[in-house]
Amino acid sequence: MVTNTDRPEVGQIWADLDKRMVGRKVVIDYVDPHYVRVHSLISGRHATISRRRLRPTHNGFELVGKV
């Protein structure tokens, strides 16, 4: 497990911990004070995610690496 969840950075890979999104991993493309813009490694689709979800909870994300 990679640490440094306080400061999301472009190029980091995050795993979605929501049970409805099993296996979903996203890469951060852009960091804003309140949101991050990501793209999915599986589908390539883009999404905007609240920075508050970038924490290892049941519906959050877990940092797993860097591109």
SULBELRA-V650207 format. One record per residue. N is the residue number from 0. RES is the residue in three letters. D_FIRST is the distance of its C-alpha to the first C-alpha in whole Angstrom. Layout:
N:RES:D_FIRST / N:RES:D_FIRST
This chain:
0:MET:0 / 1:VAL:4 / 2:THR:7 / 3:ASN:10 / 4:THR:11 / 5:ASP:14 / 6:ARG:15 / 7:PRO:15 / 8:GLU:16 / 9:VAL:18 / 10:GLY:16 / 11:GLN:13 / 12:ILE:11 / 13:TRP:11 / 14:ALA:11 / 15:ASP:14 / 16:LEU:14 / 17:ASP:17 / 18:LYS:19 / 19:ARG:22 / 20:MET:19 / 21:VAL:18 / 22:GLY:16 / 23:ARG:16 / 24:LYS:14 / 25:VAL:16 / 26:VAL:16 / 27:ILE:17 / 28:ASP:21 / 29:TYR:22 / 30:VAL:21 / 31:ASP:24 / 32:PRO:24 / 33:HIS:24 / 34:TYR:23 / 35:VAL:21 / 36:ARG:22 / 37:VAL:20 / 38:HIS:21 / 39:SER:20 / 40:LEU:18 / 41:ILE:21 / 42:SER:24 / 43:GLY:24 / 44:ARG:25 / 45:HIS:24 / 46:ALA:24 / 47:THR:24 / 48:ILE:21 / 49:SER:21 / 50:ARG:19 / 51:ARG:19 / 52:ARG:17 / 53:LEU:14 / 54:ARG:13 / 55:PRO:11 / 56:THR:14 / 57:HIS:16 / 58:ASN:18 / 59:GLY:15 / 60:PHE:12 / 61:GLU:8 / 62:LEU:7 / 63:VAL:6 / 64:GLY:8 / 65:LYS:11 / 66:VAL:15
